[in-house]
Amino acid sequence: MAVFVLDKHQEPLMPCSEKRARLLLERGRAVVHRMMPFTIRLKDRKVEDSVLQPVRLKLDPGSQTTGIALVREVEETVDVETGEVSRSAAVLMLWELKHRGQAIRNALTQRQGHRRFRRSRLRSLGPV
């Protein structure tokens, strides 16, 4: 979807497309800064020389997973009759964060079952 970009002083810039990142790397204008999440650092650009657009982080909390989206605000229109404001946004990145709550609960239940099994074997194999 998008690649994170840093300037030469490691300040964040606007994310770029995968194709643009590939071209910048091939031409020697950028280096790989981090692999996860994939981030490049430009060798010849500063934040002061760049134009940044408004970016918003949106969350969708759930019981088992949380959805995270990084969106760029594209335009904001106001309806003259109703005064309603509508915004459109372009999605830059999407993530899904899986919660460990259910996995921890299952592990504890499994551990409890192992304990019960061991204890029941101890009681049944007593002196004859």
N, C-alpha and C positions, 0 to 999 in steps of 0.2 A: 504494500500500500504506500508507505512513505518511509523515508530514511531520515533519522535525526541528523542535524548538521550543527557543528560548532565552528566558531571563527578561530583565528590563530591564537587568541588568548583564552580559548575554551569557554567562551560565552555562547549561549544558545542562539541560533538563527532559525529561520523558517525551515520546516522539513521539506525535503525535495523528493522527487519520484525516484524509483529504483534505477530507471534508465539514466537519468541525469547524474545520479551518484556513480554509476558504472563509468560514464564518460569522464567525470571529474577524476576518478581514480586512474583511468587509463592515460589521461593527459598529464598526470602528475600534479594536478592542482589540489589534490586532497589525499589524505592518508586515513587508514582505518584507525579510529580512536578506541572503539569497543565493539565486540562481536555480539553481545547480548544485552540490551537491544542494539541492533546494528547501528552504529554511529560513525560518521566521518567527520574529520576536522579539515577545514579549508586552510591552505597555507598562505593565501594572499588576500584574505578578507577580514574586515573588522566590523563590529556591530555598528559603529558610528557611520560607516559607509553603506549600510544595508537598510532596506525598508522592511519593517516587520508588520504583519497583519495580526488582528486579534484572534487568539486561539483560546478555546474553552475546553475544559475537561468535564465530561458528563458521566455520571454514575447511575447504574441501574441495580440497586441492591436486591438480592434474592436470598432464599433460605439456603440453597446449596451452592450457587455461583453468583458472582457479582460481575455485571457487564461494565466495561470501562471503554469510553470512546473519546478520542481527541479530535475535535472538529474545528474547522476554520469558519469564522463568521463571514458569509458571502455578502448578503445584503439584508437590509431591514426596510420594510415598506409599511406605510401607515394608510389604512383605509379612511378616506375622507369622511364618508357617511357615518361609520360606526366608531371611528377612532381606534380600531383594533390594530395592534402592531403584529406583523408576521415577519419571522426571520427565516432565512434559509441558510443552510450550513453545508460545507463540504467535509466529508469524513476523511481524516488523515490517517488515523490508526484505530484499530479495534483490539481489545483484549478481553479475555474471560478469566476471572480469578475464581478458582475452585476452593471452597472452604473445606478445612480438614475436620470439622466437627463430627461428621458422620463416620469418617475413617477412624477417628480416635474412639468414638463410642463402640464401633465394631471390634476394635482391638481390645478394649477393656472387657467386652462381653466374651470374647474368645479366651482371654486370659482367665476369666472367672470360670468358664467351662473346663479348662485344663486343670485348674485347682480342684474343682469338684470331682473330676474324674480321678485324680491322684488320691484324694482323701477317701473316696469310696473304695478304692482298691486296698488302701491301708486297713480299713475296717473289716473288709471281708476276708483278708488273708491272715487273720489273727491265729492264735494257738488252737490246735485241733483237739 
